[in-house]
Amino acid sequence: MNVAKWISTAVASALLASTISTTTIAHAEETHKIENESIYDVLVDRFFDDSVENDYNINAKDPKAFHGGDFAGIATKINHIQDLDFTMVSMGSVFSSDTYDGSAVVDYSKIERHFGTSKEFKSLLSDLHKINMKAMVDFPINNVSKDHVWALEGDHKDWYTAASDNRINWNTNNPDVQQALINAAVDFVSKYNVDGIRLTHLGNADTAFINKMISALKQQNNNLYVISNENSDANFDIDYNKQTIDTYQSIFKSVDEDSSKVEDPYKEYAYGKSEKPPALMIDDLNSARFTHASAQENMFPPTRIKVALAAIMTMPGVPIVTYGTEIAQNGVKPTDTLASMDFRTKEDIISYIGDLQSIRNKSETLRTGKYKLLENKNGLMVYERYSDNEKWIVMVNNTAKTQRYELDPSVIGKNKELHGMFENDIVRQSENGKYNLVSEREIVELYQVTDHKGYNIPYMIALGFVYLLFIGFIVALLRRGRKHKNA
């Protein structure tokens, strides 16, 4: 037996027990706000192939072909998503389509047969809901297949215009087209118990029409989230800005980068100028992967990913994370960025995301609380998340050296303690009255502020228990050695 490993494991367990005992995270009441969600963005075809019954003409070697992923595959790997602790799965378009991503829709009234049956889709939704996880699907408004069933109907020649790659765009100025699209979306929501719809390929659809569709969807299901992955002035539940990806890739791709624009994606929301929370992303299904940006800088992608995700998951807004981020998936173009998920790859990013999400999911303050930036200089960012019930200090050290930050008691009060969630350190007031926060390079620490409690009794008890176990272990070894010697 490795004694050193045994001792380290025991001490770590004691520290964890102490942290849990002395630092209780406030649980949120169930409120229907999209700020409470964290979204895991997948494509059904690229996640996991579980059923051979729907493997029609698949070719895993062709990046443009169907690879075989299906609803049963997501259900089989549901524990993986659960380990990451996301609250919502966005699975792309599931409608009958010419393409693996579901965007070249052929029929809004049918489920893509490569993904499975209508029954299997309903079963997946039920499985997700059983573990309190929500489901979202894409509804492509434009850029659908030229063989769409509506386009093949003789009296619909004025419904569409030709696009590239055998696609068409709907004439969304036509009232009949508008109503057909709204009916198709509402019929889908009425048939399947989804929790969100993401409208994609908005094209030239005007804001009034999109708002009309959003209104009709929410009349069908008042708790339905409706978002988009494009910039729009419509009444979506989140503000989506593709510039966010460029902003956060430039800041977090390496150490000591200019972080002056870190607030740009969420500034209006955080300071009360907008009621719509922003989507916070380091990449998406249509962009180059964050891993590529960090690799270009000769940085270690898993470390870069952890720093970036810890930041966006503690900032005001809704974090959206692309599948494969947890295994540092790479690529610049969709032929590379949308590869099938490799579940054989094991990285500590997975457990890190799970731990981070667990804290976020238990703290309403980290999700919807107020925000104040305390420090932001070339990669060192310190900010406060607070409410009437809780207060957190987040220290993002995105630099190449250990950083120190003096926190003034005017921010959190006197006679307080700051409990680090990841490094298990406790910070108390120093002789000069300040709280001295210290963070090693490329580390994000979440400090929960509590009242000063003096000696950490649970920790001392836990540590004493570890010592007793260790002494007992040594005694057992000595007795065992004597027995062998006598024999």
Secondary structure, 3 states (H helix, E strand, C coil): CCHHHHHHHHHHHHHHHHHHHHCCCCCCCCCCCHHHCCEEECCHHHHCCCCHHHCCCCCCCCCCCCCCCCHHHHHHCHHHHHHHCCCEEECCCCEEECCCCCCCEEEEEEECCCCCCHHHHHHHHHHHHHCCCEEEEEEECCCEECCCCCCCCHHHHHHEEECCCCEEEECCCCHHHHHHHHHHHHHHHHHCCCCEEEEECCCCCCHHHHHHHHHHHHHHCCCCEEEECCCCCCCCCCECCCHHHHHHHHHHCCCCCCCCCCCCCCHHHHCCCCCCCEEECCCCCCCCCHHHHHHHCCCCHHHHHHHHHHHHCCCCCEEEEECCHHHCCCCCCHHHHCCCCCCCCCCHHHHHHHHHHHHHHHCHHHHHCEEEEEEEECCEEEEEEECCCCEEEEEEECCCCCEEEEECHHHHCCCEEEEECCCCCEEEECCCCCEEEEECCCEEEEEEEEECCCCCHHHHHHHHHHHHHHHHHHHHHHHHHHHHHHC
